Structures are given as C-alpha cells and as structure tokens.
C-alpha cells in the first residue's frame, strides 16, 4: 500500500505492517514519518531496534542472518535500514524477501531519499508497496509552504493568518525545518492569540537556506527572479563560486543530454543517464535555449573563477544564471553582463 504522510496515522491505527518504506527529501517530514512508525512499533512490543547504514560493501548476508535468528530476550524486533541512495544493489533481493516473506516478530523499516521513476519500479520497492506500506513523502515547494504552515499551526492549536504565513514562507525559503521551528516559537509568543504579520516581523529573522541545486533548478525553470535571489543569498553566505558553477553546468549538461536523447530516440537510437534530472518545465524550455552557447559561457566562467581569464567571478555567475533563466543572451569571455 502506498500512502502519503497525512494517511500514515490512519494506516498505523488499522494495524502494523511487517515492512515499511519511507522515501523523500524533506528531512523533517521523513523524520516524523519514521518516528510515528517507531512509536507504533514500540507500543506493540517491538522494543529491540537495530539500525543499519547501507553503504558500499554492506554485508547483506549478515543482515539476512540476523533477521532469521532469534532475539536474545525473545523480543519483537525493528530492523531499520538507512539507504540514502535508494539503490541497494546486491541487497535488492534480500529486501524484496523481507517484505514478501517477513520473518516472525520482525518489522523491516527502510528509509531512503526521494526515489526517481526508475528506482520506484524496482522489484524490491514494489514488494514493499504490495506487502507492506510505502510512505512517499512529498516535497513542500515555496508555493505550497504557506498552506503547509497554516495546517501545521492548526495541529499545534495555534491560529495563523494568511499574511503571516506568507511572510514566514518568504523568510524561511527552502528550509522546512526552520519554518517549523519558527512556527513553534511564534505559537509560544502568541500565547493563544492569532499569529499575525506584525508578530512575525518582530520575531522571525531571514533564515532562508540558499542551495546551489535550488539555484540551478530555478534558472532552468526560467524563474529568473528566484534564481538571482538565491544566487545573491549564496554570495552573502560565502559559498564558493566553484560549487555554484558546478551546479549550473550540471543542469546545462542534463538539459543538453535530454535534448540529444530525445533526438536520438526519434531516430531509433538509445539514450544514456543524464547528468541531472531536469523538471518537465525545464525540459519544455530546453529546445529554445542556446545550450551550446551557455555551456561555452560556463567554460568562460570557469576560467574567470580560476583566475586564468580576466573578469569578476560573481558577475560571470550572474550572467550565466540569467542566461539559463532566459533573460540574457549568452556572453563570451568578458565577465560582464549587458
């Protein structure tokens, strides 16, 4: 059974499954889902919790042996596997077996980052969805954050007006944990009164988390205002220009490869793994972007950052970001924008 986070409490009330898969990128929400499953398991006597971090060379045979062995104190056991990549490789068959043929008195809980379309079709994932519960935690994007904050405030027993929700969302852009913490603080400060924009103004700092991947995604989507806002935030945080250029170049290469794969497929050829996973919106724009010129501009920016060519690194990054977002034409070897 596949459920979202809102449906998980009802699923747990109906009874425990023997296998759970929790996937997602919002660490706050993934953590809440995992905590709920752990609490339900403890309430049913699963007091022996064992945590495994699955990395390269992980001993799957040892895990399989432990699940089949008896607990020293005859306790029910919770086996928690952390698989950041969502790709267990040689352990895929073991996971599928744990879901479809669970050992007695054992719950298997797998925690991964967001699964892409290919990983979601893996047999072991399908086994968890069919025989257990797959909690697919959805991202809360900037546009959805005010509504999320309003709903979260109600669950805290607080009242949040629309202007306050918008202001918190603006000042904690991209950081769900920061938004949640600020909301908890505001609920205490309000003391049962309605949380309004004036209270937010007095108490919430600008704690936006600027992320290089958010920058490249916003630029590729054509959201120039947000992309440049994030770029300036990265500059103020002292993020290295090299890291920012890497993210922008990765996105450009992913778009170029997607266009080439589309062309080759139309001619009967095959594709390859993309450097990045562009959004549908970015892919829709890709055909109208001067990708070759933008890649050349990225090369020029690299030379400027390394001090090989004259120019200012941040001005070069601004020009590349604006070019990818579609508001400037690509420029060559100047480090300037026009």
WOLIN-V79464 format. One record per residue. RES is the residue in three letters. OMEGA is omega in whole degrees, -180 to 180 (* if undefined). Layout:
{{RES & OMEGA} {RES & OMEGA}}
This chain:
{{UNK & 178} {UNK & -179} {UNK & 171} {UNK & -174} {UNK & -179} {UNK & -178} {UNK & -175} {UNK & -179} {UNK & 179} {UNK & 179} {UNK & 179} {UNK & 179} {UNK & 179} {UNK & 179} {UNK & -178} {UNK & 170} {UNK & 179} {UNK & -178} {UNK & 177} {UNK & 173} {UNK & 177} {UNK & -178} {UNK & 177} {UNK & -179} {UNK & 180} {UNK & -171} {UNK & 177} {UNK & -176} {UNK & 175} {UNK & 179} {UNK & 179} {UNK & 178} {UNK & 180} {UNK & 179} {UNK & 180} {UNK & 179} {UNK & 178} {UNK & -178} {UNK & 179} {UNK & 179} {UNK & 179} {UNK & -180} {UNK & 179} {UNK & 174} {UNK & 178} {UNK & -173} {UNK & -178} {UNK & -179} {UNK & 179} {UNK & -175} {UNK & 179} {UNK & 175} {UNK & -174} {UNK & 177} {UNK & 179} {UNK & 180} {UNK & -180} {UNK & -176} {UNK & -179} {UNK & 179} {UNK & 179} {UNK & 177} {UNK & -179} {UNK & 179} {UNK & -180} {UNK & 180} {UNK & -179} {UNK & -178} {UNK & 179} {UNK & 176} {UNK & -178} {UNK & -178} {UNK & 178} {UNK & 179} {UNK & 170} {UNK & -172} {UNK & 174} {UNK & 177} {UNK & -177} {UNK & -178} {UNK & 177} {UNK & -179} {UNK & -173} {UNK & -175} {UNK & -175} {UNK & -179} {UNK & -177} {UNK & 178} {UNK & -175} {UNK & -178} {UNK & -177} {UNK & -179} {UNK & 178} {UNK & 179} {UNK & 179} {UNK & 180} {UNK & 179} {UNK & 179} {UNK & -174} {UNK & 179} {UNK & -173} {UNK & 174} {UNK & -180} {UNK & 176} {UNK & 178} {UNK & 170} {UNK & 177} {UNK & 180} {UNK & 179} {UNK & -179} {UNK & -179} {UNK & 169} {UNK & -178} {UNK & -180} {UNK & 177} {UNK & -175} {UNK & -179} {UNK & 180} {UNK & -179} {UNK & 180} {UNK & -180} {UNK & -178} {UNK & -178} {UNK & 177} {UNK & 178} {UNK & 179} {UNK & 177} {UNK & -180} {UNK & -177} {UNK & -174} {UNK & -179} {UNK & -179} {UNK & 175} {UNK & 178} {UNK & 180} {UNK & -177} {UNK & -178} {UNK & 175} {UNK & 173} {UNK & -178} {UNK & -180} {UNK & -179} {UNK & -178} {UNK & -173} {UNK & 178} {UNK & 179} {UNK & 178} {UNK & 179} {UNK & 180} {UNK & 179} {UNK & -179} {UNK & 179} {UNK & 179} {UNK & 179} {UNK & 177} {UNK & -176} {UNK & 180} {UNK & 179} {UNK & -175} {UNK & 179} {UNK & -172} {UNK & -179} {UNK & 178} {UNK & 179} {UNK & 179} {UNK & -177} {UNK & 177} {UNK & 180} {UNK & -180} {UNK & -174} {UNK & 178} {UNK & -174} {UNK & 175} {UNK & -176} {UNK & -177} {UNK & 179} {UNK & 179} {UNK & 179} {UNK & 180} {UNK & -180} {UNK & 178} {UNK & 180} {UNK & 177} {UNK & 179} {UNK & -179} {UNK & 179} {UNK & 177} {UNK & -179} {UNK & -178} {UNK & 178} {UNK & 179} {UNK & 177} {UNK & 180} {UNK & 178} {UNK & -180} {UNK & -176} {UNK & -180} {UNK & 178} {UNK & 178} {UNK & 179} {UNK & -177} {UNK & -168} {UNK & -174} {UNK & 175} {UNK & 178} {UNK & -175} {UNK & -179} {UNK & 176} {UNK & 179} {UNK & -172} {UNK & -177} {UNK & 180} {UNK & 174} {UNK & 178} {UNK & -176} {UNK & 180} {UNK & 180} {UNK & 179} {UNK & -180} {UNK & 178} {UNK & -179} {UNK & 179} {UNK & -174} {UNK & -177} {UNK & -179} {UNK & -179} {UNK & -179} {UNK & 176} {UNK & 179} {UNK & 180} {UNK & 179} {UNK & 175} {UNK & 178} {UNK & 179} {UNK & -179} {UNK & 179} {UNK & 179} {UNK & 178} {UNK & -178} {UNK & 177} {UNK & -180} {UNK & -180} {UNK & 179} {UNK & 179} {UNK & 178} {UNK & -178} {UNK & 180} {UNK & -180} {UNK & 178} {UNK & -180} {UNK & 178} {UNK & 179} {UNK & 177} {UNK & 178} {UNK & 179} {UNK & 180} {UNK & 178} {UNK & 178} {UNK & 179} {UNK & 179} {UNK & 178} {UNK & -180} {UNK & -179} {UNK & 180} {UNK & 179} {UNK & 178} {UNK & 177} {UNK & -180} {UNK & 180} {UNK & -178} {UNK & 180} {UNK & 178} {UNK & -177} {UNK & 176} {UNK & 176} {UNK & 179} {UNK & -178} {UNK & 177} {UNK & 178} {UNK & 179} {UNK & 179} {UNK & 179} {UNK & 179} {UNK & 180} {UNK & -168} {UNK & -177} {UNK & -179} {UNK & -179} {UNK & 175} {UNK & -170} {UNK & 180} {UNK & 179} {UNK & 179} {UNK & 176} {UNK & 176} {UNK & 178} {UNK & 176} {UNK & 177} {UNK & 177} {UNK & 179} {UNK & 178} {UNK & 180} {UNK & 179} {UNK & -180} {UNK & -179} {UNK & 180} {UNK & -180} {UNK & -180} {UNK & 179} {UNK & 178} {UNK & 180} {UNK & -175} {UNK & -176} {UNK & 175} {UNK & 177} {UNK & 179} {UNK & 176} {UNK & 179} {UNK & 180} {UNK & 179} {UNK & 180} {UNK & 178} {UNK & 178} {UNK & 179} {UNK & 174} {UNK & -179} {UNK & 175} {UNK & 173} {UNK & 179} {UNK & 178} {UNK & -177} {UNK & 162} {UNK & 177} {UNK & -174} {UNK & -180} {UNK & 172} {UNK & -178} {UNK & *}}
